[in-house]
Amino acid sequence: MRNDKEYNGWTNWETWNVALWVDNDYETYKEKQRYVRTRHFRESFEDLVESFCNKRYPNGTPDMDNSSEMRKVNYEEIANAWKEDYNE
């Protein structure tokens, strides 16, 4: 069982793992870009990120033991990282 301690600069392993899968799989990364561009920010950015990640990985990432690990993801932290990407 994993603990909730910080992992590689992220809140926890689960947050790091989701961010890693999204940004290091080319097709998912491109899908993320299209998804964010077409949403026009009608919902909060954090909700948009959470929705994207849960649609892409409904059973958790391939590295996760089960889908319940997705509940530990800090979507606000991922949203902030995505905002930085789009502001560059």
C-alpha positions in Angstrom: 0.0 0.0 0.0 1.3 3.4 -0.9 1.3 6.3 1.5 0.1 9.9 0.9 3.6 11.4 1.2 5.0 13.8 -1.4 6.4 12.0 -4.5 8.8 13.5 -7.0 7.6 17.0 -6.2 3.9 16.2 -6.4 1.4 15.8 -3.6 1.5 12.0 -3.7 2.3 9.1 -6.0 -1.1 9.0 -7.5 -1.0 12.6 -8.6 2.5 12.2 -10.0 1.4 9.0 -11.8 -1.6 10.5 -13.5 0.4 13.6 -14.6 3.1 11.4 -15.9 0.8 9.2 -18.0 -1.1 12.2 -19.4 2.1 14.1 -20.4 4.3 11.2 -21.5 1.9 9.3 -23.7 1.8 11.2 -27.0 -1.7 10.4 -28.0 -3.0 11.3 -24.5 -1.0 14.5 -24.5 -2.5 15.5 -27.8 -6.0 14.5 -26.6 -5.4 16.7 -23.5 -4.6 19.7 -25.7 -7.7 19.2 -27.8 -9.9 18.7 -24.8 -8.7 21.8 -23.0 -9.0 23.9 -26.2 -12.6 22.8 -26.9 -14.0 23.3 -23.4 -13.8 27.1 -23.4 -13.5 27.0 -19.6 -17.2 26.9 -18.9 -16.5 24.8 -15.8 -13.7 25.4 -13.4 -10.3 24.4 -14.7 -9.8 21.9 -11.9 -13.1 20.2 -12.7 -12.1 20.1 -16.4 -8.8 18.3 -15.5 -10.5 15.9 -13.2 -13.1 15.1 -15.8 -10.4 14.5 -18.5 -8.3 12.3 -16.3 -11.3 10.2 -15.1 -12.6 9.8 -18.7 -9.1 8.8 -19.9 -8.4 6.5 -16.9 -11.7 5.3 -15.6 -10.1 2.3 -13.9 -6.9 4.2 -12.9 -3.7 4.4 -14.9 -2.0 1.1 -16.0 0.3 1.5 -13.0 -2.4 1.7 -10.4 -3.6 -1.2 -8.4 -7.3 -0.2 -8.7 -9.6 2.7 -9.6 -9.9 3.9 -6.0 -6.4 5.3 -6.3 -7.8 8.0 -8.6 -9.6 9.5 -5.6 -6.2 10.4 -4.1 -5.2 12.5 -7.1 -4.7 16.2 -6.4 -6.5 17.6 -9.5 -5.9 21.2 -8.4 -2.1 20.5 -8.5 -2.4 19.0 -12.0 -4.6 21.9 -13.1 -2.0 24.4 -12.0 0.7 22.5 -13.9 -1.5 22.5 -17.0 -2.1 26.3 -16.6 1.7 26.8 -16.5 2.0 24.8 -19.7 -0.5 26.9 -21.5 0.9 30.2 -20.3 4.3 29.5 -21.7 
